[in-house]
Amino acid sequence: MTNHQLRLSVGASAGQRTVAVVTGVLVAAFGAAFLLVPLLAGGLLLRLSGPGDGFASYEEARDLPPGMLPPALRESGGSAGPGPVLGLCGLPFVLLGVYLVLRVLRTAAWLEGSRVRVRGALRSRTVDLAIAAIDSRSHGDLSARADRLPAVVVTDRASGQRITIPLWGMGLPLLPPSELRALADAFAAGRPGAAPSDEARAVAADLRRLADA
């Protein structure tokens, strides 16, 4: 088992990153336009959609008693109309586009000794594979399901942090053999002074079979 930091080849390939970034930018731009246009043009939308009155603006009627104001001005109370509220519908698109860009650009994983750190769109999580609980893995050999679910899900026993370790990335169907063996060594390290669990040994064996395939 190596003690130096090894960056795993997870994440999207260059082509996939380009497509995801362009898509995320377009989605965010659409949302921003939907958000800003009603805010900037709220007054114009109100004039076009609202009932007409004899004043070009409220400024011309501000000195009149309330009883002499047109109903539209009396009841609105200076409201900007539905435009700004409608514009908030674009906010989810902005957030979705930004998240998509961050996820594809920031996703990465590093292995140092038996500890793996996986960075997502917004945060990083670290788990010691030697003592982690294996929450989910393929039944039987990983190699038999590598085309369907090439990943191992583990939970840190101390912090409860749960992470998914993908066994593919950068346009590759599987991680390079050297990285698969490094992950196998991390799972097989076991607790200090104790042997690894049967589940950890099984995962390590499957990873080594994948590396040798």
PyMOL commands that place a pseudoatom at each C-alpha (Angstrom):
pseudoatom trace, name=CA, resn=MET, resi=1, chain=A, elem=C, hetatm=0, pos=[0.000, 0.000, 0.000]
pseudoatom trace, name=CA, resn=THR, resi=2, chain=A, elem=C, hetatm=0, pos=[1.397, 3.356, -1.050]
pseudoatom trace, name=CA, resn=ASN, resi=3, chain=A, elem=C, hetatm=0, pos=[1.520, 6.294, 1.354]
pseudoatom trace, name=CA, resn=HIS, resi=4, chain=A, elem=C, hetatm=0, pos=[1.929, 9.030, -1.239]
pseudoatom trace, name=CA, resn=GLN, resi=5, chain=A, elem=C, hetatm=0, pos=[-1.126, 10.829, -2.577]
pseudoatom trace, name=CA, resn=LEU, resi=6, chain=A, elem=C, hetatm=0, pos=[-2.468, 9.194, -5.724]
pseudoatom trace, name=CA, resn=ARG, resi=7, chain=A, elem=C, hetatm=0, pos=[-5.030, 11.025, -7.821]
pseudoatom trace, name=CA, resn=LEU, resi=8, chain=A, elem=C, hetatm=0, pos=[-7.589, 8.588, -9.162]
pseudoatom trace, name=CA, resn=SER, resi=9, chain=A, elem=C, hetatm=0, pos=[-8.716, 8.856, -12.769]
pseudoatom trace, name=CA, resn=VAL, resi=10, chain=A, elem=C, hetatm=0, pos=[-12.344, 9.596, -11.920]
pseudoatom trace, name=CA, resn=GLY, resi=11, chain=A, elem=C, hetatm=0, pos=[-14.487, 12.279, -13.436]
pseudoatom trace, name=CA, resn=ALA, resi=12, chain=A, elem=C, hetatm=0, pos=[-15.540, 13.190, -16.944]
pseudoatom trace, name=CA, resn=SER, resi=13, chain=A, elem=C, hetatm=0, pos=[-13.384, 13.071, -20.036]
pseudoatom trace, name=CA, resn=ALA, resi=14, chain=A, elem=C, hetatm=0, pos=[-12.388, 16.263, -21.828]
pseudoatom trace, name=CA, resn=GLY, resi=15, chain=A, elem=C, hetatm=0, pos=[-15.207, 15.897, -24.346]
pseudoatom trace, name=CA, resn=GLN, resi=16, chain=A, elem=C, hetatm=0, pos=[-17.774, 15.191, -21.654]
pseudoatom trace, name=CA, resn=ARG, resi=17, chain=A, elem=C, hetatm=0, pos=[-16.584, 18.198, -19.671]
pseudoatom trace, name=CA, resn=THR, resi=18, chain=A, elem=C, hetatm=0, pos=[-16.944, 20.455, -22.686]
pseudoatom trace, name=CA, resn=VAL, resi=19, chain=A, elem=C, hetatm=0, pos=[-20.492, 19.279, -23.376]
pseudoatom trace, name=CA, resn=ALA, resi=20, chain=A, elem=C, hetatm=0, pos=[-21.482, 19.538, -19.699]
pseudoatom trace, name=CA, resn=VAL, resi=21, chain=A, elem=C, hetatm=0, pos=[-19.991, 23.012, -19.260]
pseudoatom trace, name=CA, resn=VAL, resi=22, chain=A, elem=C, hetatm=0, pos=[-21.656, 24.349, -22.417]
pseudoatom trace, name=CA, resn=THR, resi=23, chain=A, elem=C, hetatm=0, pos=[-24.972, 22.825, -21.344]
pseudoatom trace, name=CA, resn=GLY, resi=24, chain=A, elem=C, hetatm=0, pos=[-24.641, 24.229, -17.821]
pseudoatom trace, name=CA, resn=VAL, resi=25, chain=A, elem=C, hetatm=0, pos=[-23.789, 27.704, -19.100]
pseudoatom trace, name=CA, resn=LEU, resi=26, chain=A, elem=C, hetatm=0, pos=[-26.766, 27.685, -21.483]
pseudoatom trace, name=CA, resn=VAL, resi=27, chain=A, elem=C, hetatm=0, pos=[-29.139, 26.524, -18.747]
pseudoatom trace, name=CA, resn=ALA, resi=28, chain=A, elem=C, hetatm=0, pos=[-27.811, 29.168, -16.337]
pseudoatom trace, name=CA, resn=ALA, resi=29, chain=A, elem=C, hetatm=0, pos=[-28.032, 31.867, -19.024]
pseudoatom trace, name=CA, resn=PHE, resi=30, chain=A, elem=C, hetatm=0, pos=[-31.629, 30.918, -19.787]
pseudoatom trace, name=CA, resn=GLY, resi=31, chain=A, elem=C, hetatm=0, pos=[-32.488, 31.085, -16.107]
pseudoatom trace, name=CA, resn=ALA, resi=32, chain=A, elem=C, hetatm=0, pos=[-30.702, 34.416, -15.682]
pseudoatom trace, name=CA, resn=ALA, resi=33, chain=A, elem=C, hetatm=0, pos=[-32.588, 35.899, -18.627]
pseudoatom trace, name=CA, resn=PHE, resi=34, chain=A, elem=C, hetatm=0, pos=[-35.866, 34.605, -17.249]
pseudoatom trace, name=CA, resn=LEU, resi=35, chain=A, elem=C, hetatm=0, pos=[-34.943, 36.071, -13.869]
pseudoatom trace, name=CA, resn=LEU, resi=36, chain=A, elem=C, hetatm=0, pos=[-33.708, 39.489, -14.989]
pseudoatom trace, name=CA, resn=VAL, resi=37, chain=A, elem=C, hetatm=0, pos=[-36.010, 40.425, -17.852]
pseudoatom trace, name=CA, resn=PRO, resi=38, chain=A, elem=C, hetatm=0, pos=[-39.183, 40.676, -15.718]
pseudoatom trace, name=CA, resn=LEU, resi=39, chain=A, elem=C, hetatm=0, pos=[-37.287, 42.581, -13.034]
pseudoatom trace, name=CA, resn=LEU, resi=40, chain=A, elem=C, hetatm=0, pos=[-35.914, 45.097, -15.502]
pseudoatom trace, name=CA, resn=ALA, resi=41, chain=A, elem=C, hetatm=0, pos=[-39.074, 45.384, -17.531]
pseudoatom trace, name=CA, resn=GLY, resi=42, chain=A, elem=C, hetatm=0, pos=[-41.588, 45.045, -14.683]
pseudoatom trace, name=CA, resn=GLY, resi=43, chain=A, elem=C, hetatm=0, pos=[-42.859, 48.563, -15.098]
pseudoatom trace, name=CA, resn=LEU, resi=44, chain=A, elem=C, hetatm=0, pos=[-43.292, 48.153, -18.826]
pseudoatom trace, name=CA, resn=LEU, resi=45, chain=A, elem=C, hetatm=0, pos=[-45.115, 44.846, -18.369]
pseudoatom trace, name=CA, resn=LEU, resi=46, chain=A, elem=C, hetatm=0, pos=[-47.440, 46.476, -15.845]
pseudoatom trace, name=CA, resn=ARG, resi=47, chain=A, elem=C, hetatm=0, pos=[-48.264, 49.313, -18.232]
pseudoatom trace, name=CA, resn=LEU, resi=48, chain=A, elem=C, hetatm=0, pos=[-48.917, 46.890, -21.076]
pseudoatom trace, name=CA, resn=SER, resi=49, chain=A, elem=C, hetatm=0, pos=[-50.978, 44.389, -19.097]
pseudoatom trace, name=CA, resn=GLY, resi=50, chain=A, elem=C, hetatm=0, pos=[-52.658, 46.603, -16.528]
pseudoatom trace, name=CA, resn=PRO, resi=51, chain=A, elem=C, hetatm=0, pos=[-55.782, 48.752, -16.963]
pseudoatom trace, name=CA, resn=GLY, resi=52, chain=A, elem=C, hetatm=0, pos=[-55.216, 52.165, -18.465]
pseudoatom trace, name=CA, resn=ASP, resi=53, chain=A, elem=C, hetatm=0, pos=[-55.396, 55.362, -16.456]
pseudoatom trace, name=CA, resn=GLY, resi=54, chain=A, elem=C, hetatm=0, pos=[-55.232, 59.037, -17.232]
pseudoatom trace, name=CA, resn=PHE, resi=55, chain=A, elem=C, hetatm=0, pos=[-51.676, 59.485, -15.928]
pseudoatom trace, name=CA, resn=ALA, resi=56, chain=A, elem=C, hetatm=0, pos=[-48.394, 58.760, -17.613]
pseudoatom trace, name=CA, resn=SER, resi=57, chain=A, elem=C, hetatm=0, pos=[-46.885, 57.842, -14.233]
pseudoatom trace, name=CA, resn=TYR, resi=58, chain=A, elem=C, hetatm=0, pos=[-47.576, 57.864, -10.556]
pseudoatom trace, name=CA, resn=GLU, resi=59, chain=A, elem=C, hetatm=0, pos=[-45.443, 60.992, -10.256]
pseudoatom trace, name=CA, resn=GLU, resi=60, chain=A, elem=C, hetatm=0, pos=[-48.213, 62.961, -11.972]
pseudoatom trace, name=CA, resn=ALA, resi=61, chain=A, elem=C, hetatm=0, pos=[-50.768, 61.770, -9.414]
pseudoatom trace, name=CA, resn=ARG, resi=62, chain=A, elem=C, hetatm=0, pos=[-48.762, 61.838, -6.181]
pseudoatom trace, name=CA, resn=ASP, resi=63, chain=A, elem=C, hetatm=0, pos=[-50.225, 65.175, -5.039]
pseudoatom trace, name=CA, resn=LEU, resi=64, chain=A, elem=C, hetatm=0, pos=[-53.843, 64.120, -5.496]
pseudoatom trace, name=CA, resn=PRO, resi=65, chain=A, elem=C, hetatm=0, pos=[-55.946, 62.944, -2.547]
pseudoatom trace, name=CA, resn=PRO, resi=66, chain=A, elem=C, hetatm=0, pos=[-56.258, 59.133, -2.356]
pseudoatom trace, name=CA, resn=GLY, resi=67, chain=A, elem=C, hetatm=0, pos=[-59.955, 59.314, -3.221]
pseudoatom trace, name=CA, resn=MET, resi=68, chain=A, elem=C, hetatm=0, pos=[-59.190, 60.918, -6.590]
pseudoatom trace, name=CA, resn=LEU, resi=69, chain=A, elem=C, hetatm=0, pos=[-56.589, 58.334, -7.652]
pseudoatom trace, name=CA, resn=PRO, resi=70, chain=A, elem=C, hetatm=0, pos=[-57.529, 55.785, -10.337]
pseudoatom trace, name=CA, resn=PRO, resi=71, chain=A, elem=C, hetatm=0, pos=[-58.402, 52.344, -8.922]
pseudoatom trace, name=CA, resn=ALA, resi=72, chain=A, elem=C, hetatm=0, pos=[-55.261, 50.812, -10.406]
pseudoatom trace, name=CA, resn=LEU, resi=73, chain=A, elem=C, hetatm=0, pos=[-53.042, 53.197, -8.443]
pseudoatom trace, name=CA, resn=ARG, resi=74, chain=A, elem=C, hetatm=0, pos=[-55.122, 52.999, -5.247]
pseudoatom trace, name=CA, resn=GLU, resi=75, chain=A, elem=C, hetatm=0, pos=[-55.213, 49.198, -5.116]
pseudoatom trace, name=CA, resn=SER, resi=76, chain=A, elem=C, hetatm=0, pos=[-51.703, 48.457, -6.274]
pseudoatom trace, name=CA, resn=GLY, resi=77, chain=A, elem=C, hetatm=0, pos=[-50.052, 50.392, -3.490]
pseudoatom trace, name=CA, resn=GLY, resi=78, chain=A, elem=C, hetatm=0, pos=[-46.970, 50.846, -5.670]
pseudoatom trace, name=CA, resn=SER, resi=79, chain=A, elem=C, hetatm=0, pos=[-46.754, 47.144, -6.475]
pseudoatom trace, name=CA, resn=ALA, resi=80, chain=A, elem=C, hetatm=0, pos=[-44.524, 46.247, -9.400]
pseudoatom trace, name=CA, resn=GLY, resi=81, chain=A, elem=C, hetatm=0, pos=[-47.005, 43.628, -10.604]
pseudoatom trace, name=CA, resn=PRO, resi=82, chain=A, elem=C, hetatm=0, pos=[-46.435, 39.918, -11.204]
pseudoatom trace, name=CA, resn=GLY, resi=83, chain=A, elem=C, hetatm=0, pos=[-43.300, 40.392, -13.296]
pseudoatom trace, name=CA, resn=PRO, resi=84, chain=A, elem=C, hetatm=0, pos=[-40.631, 40.122, -10.559]
pseudoatom trace, name=CA, resn=VAL, resi=85, chain=A, elem=C, hetatm=0, pos=[-42.398, 37.184, -8.906]
pseudoatom trace, name=CA, resn=LEU, resi=86, chain=A, elem=C, hetatm=0, pos=[-42.654, 35.402, -12.240]
pseudoatom trace, name=CA, resn=GLY, resi=87, chain=A, elem=C, hetatm=0, pos=[-38.963, 36.039, -12.814]
pseudoatom trace, name=CA, resn=LEU, resi=88, chain=A, elem=C, hetatm=0, pos=[-38.074, 34.001, -9.727]
pseudoatom trace, name=CA, resn=CYS, resi=89, chain=A, elem=C, hetatm=0, pos=[-39.059, 30.907, -11.726]
pseudoatom trace, name=CA, resn=GLY, resi=90, chain=A, elem=C, hetatm=0, pos=[-35.717, 31.297, -13.500]
pseudoatom trace, name=CA, resn=LEU, resi=91, chain=A, elem=C, hetatm=0, pos=[-33.714, 30.920, -10.282]
pseudoatom trace, name=CA, resn=PRO, resi=92, chain=A, elem=C, hetatm=0, pos=[-33.810, 27.079, -10.245]
pseudoatom trace, name=CA, resn=PHE, resi=93, chain=A, elem=C, hetatm=0, pos=[-32.394, 27.040, -13.777]
pseudoatom trace, name=CA, resn=VAL, resi=94, chain=A, elem=C, hetatm=0, pos=[-29.537, 29.312, -12.722]
pseudoatom trace, name=CA, resn=LEU, resi=95, chain=A, elem=C, hetatm=0, pos=[-28.731, 27.085, -9.749]
pseudoatom trace, name=CA, resn=LEU, resi=96, chain=A, elem=C, hetatm=0, pos=[-28.992, 23.932, -11.872]
pseudoatom trace, name=CA, resn=GLY, resi=97, chain=A, elem=C, hetatm=0, pos=[-26.636, 25.309, -14.514]
pseudoatom trace, name=CA, resn=VAL, resi=98, chain=A, elem=C, hetatm=0, pos=[-24.072, 26.436, -11.931]
pseudoatom trace, name=CA, resn=TYR, resi=99, chain=A, elem=C, hetatm=0, pos=[-24.256, 23.080, -10.134]
pseudoatom trace, name=CA, resn=LEU, resi=100, chain=A, elem=C, hetatm=0, pos=[-23.749, 21.174, -13.376]
pseudoatom trace, name=CA, resn=VAL, resi=101, chain=A, elem=C, hetatm=0, pos=[-20.643, 23.197, -14.226]
pseudoatom trace, name=CA, resn=LEU, resi=102, chain=A, elem=C, hetatm=0, pos=[-19.202, 22.867, -10.716]
pseudoatom trace, name=CA, resn=ARG, resi=103, chain=A, elem=C, hetatm=0, pos=[-19.871, 19.140, -10.596]
pseudoatom trace, name=CA, resn=VAL, resi=104, chain=A, elem=C, hetatm=0, pos=[-18.150, 18.340, -13.854]
pseudoatom trace, name=CA, resn=LEU, resi=105, chain=A, elem=C, hetatm=0, pos=[-15.174, 20.614, -13.178]
pseudoatom trace, name=CA, resn=ARG, resi=106, chain=A, elem=C, hetatm=0, pos=[-14.594, 19.816, -9.486]
pseudoatom trace, name=CA, resn=THR, resi=107, chain=A, elem=C, hetatm=0, pos=[-15.297, 16.079, -9.296]
pseudoatom trace, name=CA, resn=ALA, resi=108, chain=A, elem=C, hetatm=0, pos=[-12.057, 14.308, -8.338]
pseudoatom trace, name=CA, resn=ALA, resi=109, chain=A, elem=C, hetatm=0, pos=[-10.710, 11.674, -5.943]
pseudoatom trace, name=CA, resn=TRP, resi=110, chain=A, elem=C, hetatm=0, pos=[-7.389, 11.051, -4.217]
pseudoatom trace, name=CA, resn=LEU, resi=111, chain=A, elem=C, hetatm=0, pos=[-6.027, 8.037, -2.360]
pseudoatom trace, name=CA, resn=GLU, resi=112, chain=A, elem=C, hetatm=0, pos=[-3.379, 8.470, 0.324]
pseudoatom trace, name=CA, resn=GLY, resi=113, chain=A, elem=C, hetatm=0, pos=[-2.534, 5.298, 2.160]
pseudoatom trace, name=CA, resn=SER, resi=114, chain=A, elem=C, hetatm=0, pos=[-5.882, 3.794, 3.050]
pseudoatom trace, name=CA, resn=ARG, resi=115, chain=A, elem=C, hetatm=0, pos=[-7.734, 7.116, 3.073]
pseudoatom trace, name=CA, resn=VAL, resi=116, chain=A, elem=C, hetatm=0, pos=[-9.722, 8.185, 0.033]
pseudoatom trace, name=CA, resn=ARG, resi=117, chain=A, elem=C, hetatm=0, pos=[-10.962, 11.745, -0.506]
pseudoatom trace, name=CA, resn=VAL, resi=118, chain=A, elem=C, hetatm=0, pos=[-13.757, 12.355, -2.979]
pseudoatom trace, name=CA, resn=ARG, resi=119, chain=A, elem=C, hetatm=0, pos=[-14.547, 15.924, -4.035]
pseudoatom trace, name=CA, resn=GLY, resi=120, chain=A, elem=C, hetatm=0, pos=[-17.943, 16.764, -5.436]
pseudoatom trace, name=CA, resn=ALA, resi=121, chain=A, elem=C, hetatm=0, pos=[-19.524, 19.938, -6.717]
pseudoatom trace, name=CA, resn=LEU, resi=122, chain=A, elem=C, hetatm=0, pos=[-19.729, 21.640, -3.321]
pseudoatom trace, name=CA, resn=ARG, resi=123, chain=A, elem=C, hetatm=0, pos=[-17.710, 19.692, -0.757]
pseudoatom trace, name=CA, resn=SER, resi=124, chain=A, elem=C, hetatm=0, pos=[-15.150, 16.966, -0.152]
pseudoatom trace, name=CA, resn=ARG, resi=125, chain=A, elem=C, hetatm=0, pos=[-15.490, 13.816, 1.949]
pseudoatom trace, name=CA, resn=THR, resi=126, chain=A, elem=C, hetatm=0, pos=[-12.742, 11.597, 3.311]
pseudoatom trace, name=CA, resn=VAL, resi=127, chain=A, elem=C, hetatm=0, pos=[-13.084, 7.970, 4.427]
pseudoatom trace, name=CA, resn=ASP, resi=128, chain=A, elem=C, hetatm=0, pos=[-10.490, 5.491, 5.704]
pseudoatom trace, name=CA, resn=LEU, resi=129, chain=A, elem=C, hetatm=0, pos=[-11.148, 2.415, 3.568]
pseudoatom trace, name=CA, resn=ALA, resi=130, chain=A, elem=C, hetatm=0, pos=[-9.273, 0.161, 5.979]
pseudoatom trace, name=CA, resn=ILE, resi=131, chain=A, elem=C, hetatm=0, pos=[-11.931, 0.665, 8.654]
pseudoatom trace, name=CA, resn=ALA, resi=132, chain=A, elem=C, hetatm=0, pos=[-14.929, 1.816, 6.616]
pseudoatom trace, name=CA, resn=ALA, resi=133, chain=A, elem=C, hetatm=0, pos=[-18.244, -0.010, 6.506]
pseudoatom trace, name=CA, resn=ILE, resi=134, chain=A, elem=C, hetatm=0, pos=[-19.050, -1.228, 3.018]
pseudoatom trace, name=CA, resn=ASP, resi=135, chain=A, elem=C, hetatm=0, pos=[-22.659, -0.205, 2.447]
pseudoatom trace, name=CA, resn=SER, resi=136, chain=A, elem=C, hetatm=0, pos=[-23.227, -1.371, -1.068]
pseudoatom trace, name=CA, resn=ARG, resi=137, chain=A, elem=C, hetatm=0, pos=[-21.356, -3.417, -3.598]
pseudoatom trace, name=CA, resn=SER, resi=138, chain=A, elem=C, hetatm=0, pos=[-22.224, -5.745, -6.421]
pseudoatom trace, name=CA, resn=HIS, resi=139, chain=A, elem=C, hetatm=0, pos=[-23.306, -9.208, -5.440]
pseudoatom trace, name=CA, resn=GLY, resi=140, chain=A, elem=C, hetatm=0, pos=[-20.659, -11.634, -6.549]
pseudoatom trace, name=CA, resn=ASP, resi=141, chain=A, elem=C, hetatm=0, pos=[-17.631, -10.395, -8.488]
pseudoatom trace, name=CA, resn=LEU, resi=142, chain=A, elem=C, hetatm=0, pos=[-17.355, -6.728, -9.357]
pseudoatom trace, name=CA, resn=SER, resi=143, chain=A, elem=C, hetatm=0, pos=[-15.856, -7.835, -12.681]
pseudoatom trace, name=CA, resn=ALA, resi=144, chain=A, elem=C, hetatm=0, pos=[-19.144, -9.523, -13.581]
pseudoatom trace, name=CA, resn=ARG, resi=145, chain=A, elem=C, hetatm=0, pos=[-21.010, -6.206, -13.242]
pseudoatom trace, name=CA, resn=ALA, resi=146, chain=A, elem=C, hetatm=0, pos=[-18.384, -3.669, -14.258]
pseudoatom trace, name=CA, resn=ASP, resi=147, chain=A, elem=C, hetatm=0, pos=[-20.479, -2.521, -17.194]
pseudoatom trace, name=CA, resn=ARG, resi=148, chain=A, elem=C, hetatm=0, pos=[-23.521, -1.843, -14.983]
pseudoatom trace, name=CA, resn=LEU, resi=149, chain=A, elem=C, hetatm=0, pos=[-22.437, -0.519, -11.598]
pseudoatom trace, name=CA, resn=PRO, resi=150, chain=A, elem=C, hetatm=0, pos=[-18.642, -0.015, -11.422]
pseudoatom trace, name=CA, resn=ALA, resi=151, chain=A, elem=C, hetatm=0, pos=[-18.575, 1.609, -7.992]
pseudoatom trace, name=CA, resn=VAL, resi=152, chain=A, elem=C, hetatm=0, pos=[-18.214, 0.825, -4.299]
pseudoatom trace, name=CA, resn=VAL, resi=153, chain=A, elem=C, hetatm=0, pos=[-20.146, 2.727, -1.611]
pseudoatom trace, name=CA, resn=VAL, resi=154, chain=A, elem=C, hetatm=0, pos=[-18.589, 3.011, 1.859]
pseudoatom trace, name=CA, resn=THR, resi=155, chain=A, elem=C, hetatm=0, pos=[-19.396, 4.791, 5.112]
pseudoatom trace, name=CA, resn=ASP, resi=156, chain=A, elem=C, hetatm=0, pos=[-16.907, 6.112, 7.636]
pseudoatom trace, name=CA, resn=ARG, resi=157, chain=A, elem=C, hetatm=0, pos=[-17.654, 4.439, 10.961]
pseudoatom trace, name=CA, resn=ALA, resi=158, chain=A, elem=C, hetatm=0, pos=[-16.648, 7.457, 13.039]
pseudoatom trace, name=CA, resn=SER, resi=159, chain=A, elem=C, hetatm=0, pos=[-18.184, 10.382, 11.151]
pseudoatom trace, name=CA, resn=GLY, resi=160, chain=A, elem=C, hetatm=0, pos=[-20.948, 8.588, 9.277]
pseudoatom trace, name=CA, resn=GLN, resi=161, chain=A, elem=C, hetatm=0, pos=[-19.828, 10.169, 6.007]
pseudoatom trace, name=CA, resn=ARG, resi=162, chain=A, elem=C, hetatm=0, pos=[-20.912, 8.129, 3.021]
pseudoatom trace, name=CA, resn=ILE, resi=163, chain=A, elem=C, hetatm=0, pos=[-19.125, 8.285, -0.304]
pseudoatom trace, name=CA, resn=THR, resi=164, chain=A, elem=C, hetatm=0, pos=[-19.268, 6.509, -3.628]
pseudoatom trace, name=CA, resn=ILE, resi=165, chain=A, elem=C, hetatm=0, pos=[-15.972, 5.455, -5.168]
pseudoatom trace, name=CA, resn=PRO, resi=166, chain=A, elem=C, hetatm=0, pos=[-16.417, 5.131, -8.934]
pseudoatom trace, name=CA, resn=LEU, resi=167, chain=A, elem=C, hetatm=0, pos=[-14.284, 2.525, -10.640]
pseudoatom trace, name=CA, resn=TRP, resi=168, chain=A, elem=C, hetatm=0, pos=[-14.365, 4.321, -13.971]
pseudoatom trace, name=CA, resn=GLY, resi=169, chain=A, elem=C, hetatm=0, pos=[-13.721, 7.804, -15.278]
pseudoatom trace, name=CA, resn=MET, resi=170, chain=A, elem=C, hetatm=0, pos=[-11.908, 10.111, -17.711]
pseudoatom trace, name=CA, resn=GLY, resi=171, chain=A, elem=C, hetatm=0, pos=[-13.590, 8.322, -20.602]
pseudoatom trace, name=CA, resn=LEU, resi=172, chain=A, elem=C, hetatm=0, pos=[-12.279, 4.936, -19.382]
pseudoatom trace, name=CA, resn=PRO, resi=173, chain=A, elem=C, hetatm=0, pos=[-14.500, 1.864, -18.833]
pseudoatom trace, name=CA, resn=LEU, resi=174, chain=A, elem=C, hetatm=0, pos=[-12.425, 1.117, -15.702]
pseudoatom trace, name=CA, resn=LEU, resi=175, chain=A, elem=C, hetatm=0, pos=[-9.728, 2.803, -13.655]
pseudoatom trace, name=CA, resn=PRO, resi=176, chain=A, elem=C, hetatm=0, pos=[-6.133, 1.928, -14.620]
pseudoatom trace, name=CA, resn=PRO, resi=177, chain=A, elem=C, hetatm=0, pos=[-4.872, -1.366, -13.090]
pseudoatom trace, name=CA, resn=SER, resi=178, chain=A, elem=C, hetatm=0, pos=[-2.417, 0.451, -10.811]
pseudoatom trace, name=CA, resn=GLU, resi=179, chain=A, elem=C, hetatm=0, pos=[-5.240, 2.480, -9.262]
pseudoatom trace, name=CA, resn=LEU, resi=180, chain=A, elem=C, hetatm=0, pos=[-7.481, -0.556, -8.844]
pseudoatom trace, name=CA, resn=ARG, resi=181, chain=A, elem=C, hetatm=0, pos=[-4.651, -2.383, -7.037]
pseudoatom trace, name=CA, resn=ALA, resi=182, chain=A, elem=C, hetatm=0, pos=[-4.040, 0.642, -4.803]
pseudoatom trace, name=CA, resn=LEU, resi=183, chain=A, elem=C, hetatm=0, pos=[-7.714, 0.653, -3.827]
pseudoatom trace, name=CA, resn=ALA, resi=184, chain=A, elem=C, hetatm=0, pos=[-7.552, -3.097, -3.205]
pseudoatom trace, name=CA, resn=ASP, resi=185, chain=A, elem=C, hetatm=0, pos=[-4.569, -2.607, -0.880]
pseudoatom trace, name=CA, resn=ALA, resi=186, chain=A, elem=C, hetatm=0, pos=[-6.455, 0.109, 0.995]
pseudoatom trace, name=CA, resn=PHE, resi=187, chain=A, elem=C, hetatm=0, pos=[-9.468, -2.154, 1.580]
pseudoatom trace, name=CA, resn=ALA, resi=188, chain=A, elem=C, hetatm=0, pos=[-7.228, -5.062, 2.590]
pseudoatom trace, name=CA, resn=ALA, resi=189, chain=A, elem=C, hetatm=0, pos=[-5.237, -3.023, 5.125]
pseudoatom trace, name=CA, resn=GLY, resi=190, chain=A, elem=C, hetatm=0, pos=[-7.744, -3.685, 7.911]
pseudoatom trace, name=CA, resn=ARG, resi=191, chain=A, elem=C, hetatm=0, pos=[-7.896, -2.105, 11.328]
pseudoatom trace, name=CA, resn=PRO, resi=192, chain=A, elem=C, hetatm=0, pos=[-4.645, -1.517, 13.210]
pseudoatom trace, name=CA, resn=GLY, resi=193, chain=A, elem=C, hetatm=0, pos=[-3.716, -4.831, 14.799]
pseudoatom trace, name=CA, resn=ALA, resi=194, chain=A, elem=C, hetatm=0, pos=[-6.691, -6.629, 13.266]
pseudoatom trace, name=CA, resn=ALA, resi=195, chain=A, elem=C, hetatm=0, pos=[-7.388, -8.452, 10.030]
pseudoatom trace, name=CA, resn=PRO, resi=196, chain=A, elem=C, hetatm=0, pos=[-9.709, -6.901, 7.431]
pseudoatom trace, name=CA, resn=SER, resi=197, chain=A, elem=C, hetatm=0, pos=[-13.344, -7.937, 7.402]
pseudoatom trace, name=CA, resn=ASP, resi=198, chain=A, elem=C, hetatm=0, pos=[-14.609, -10.623, 5.062]
pseudoatom trace, name=CA, resn=GLU, resi=199, chain=A, elem=C, hetatm=0, pos=[-16.449, -7.967, 3.035]
pseudoatom trace, name=CA, resn=ALA, resi=200, chain=A, elem=C, hetatm=0, pos=[-13.294, -5.868, 2.689]
pseudoatom trace, name=CA, resn=ARG, resi=201, chain=A, elem=C, hetatm=0, pos=[-11.267, -8.900, 1.602]
pseudoatom trace, name=CA, resn=ALA, resi=202, chain=A, elem=C, hetatm=0, pos=[-13.912, -9.763, -0.981]
pseudoatom trace, name=CA, resn=VAL, resi=203, chain=A, elem=C, hetatm=0, pos=[-13.888, -6.233, -2.398]
pseudoatom trace, name=CA, resn=ALA, resi=204, chain=A, elem=C, hetatm=0, pos=[-10.080, -6.233, -2.517]
pseudoatom trace, name=CA, resn=ALA, resi=205, chain=A, elem=C, hetatm=0, pos=[-10.072, -9.565, -4.329]
pseudoatom trace, name=CA, resn=ASP, resi=206, chain=A, elem=C, hetatm=0, pos=[-12.602, -8.333, -6.873]
pseudoatom trace, name=CA, resn=LEU, resi=207, chain=A, elem=C, hetatm=0, pos=[-10.585, -5.150, -7.484]
pseudoatom trace, name=CA, resn=ARG, resi=208, chain=A, elem=C, hetatm=0, pos=[-7.445, -7.184, -8.105]
pseudoatom trace, name=CA, resn=ARG, resi=209, chain=A, elem=C, hetatm=0, pos=[-9.324, -9.411, -10.548]
pseudoatom trace, name=CA, resn=LEU, resi=210, chain=A, elem=C, hetatm=0, pos=[-10.469, -6.300, -12.387]
pseudoatom trace, name=CA, resn=ALA, resi=211, chain=A, elem=C, hetatm=0, pos=[-6.883, -5.018, -12.496]
pseudoatom trace, name=CA, resn=ASP, resi=212, chain=A, elem=C, hetatm=0, pos=[-5.618, -8.320, -13.904]
pseudoatom trace, name=CA, resn=ALA, resi=213, chain=A, elem=C, hetatm=0, pos=[-8.385, -8.723, -16.461]
for i in range(1, 213): cmd.bond("trace and resi %d" % i, "trace and resi %d" % (i + 1))
show_as sticks, trace
zoom trace
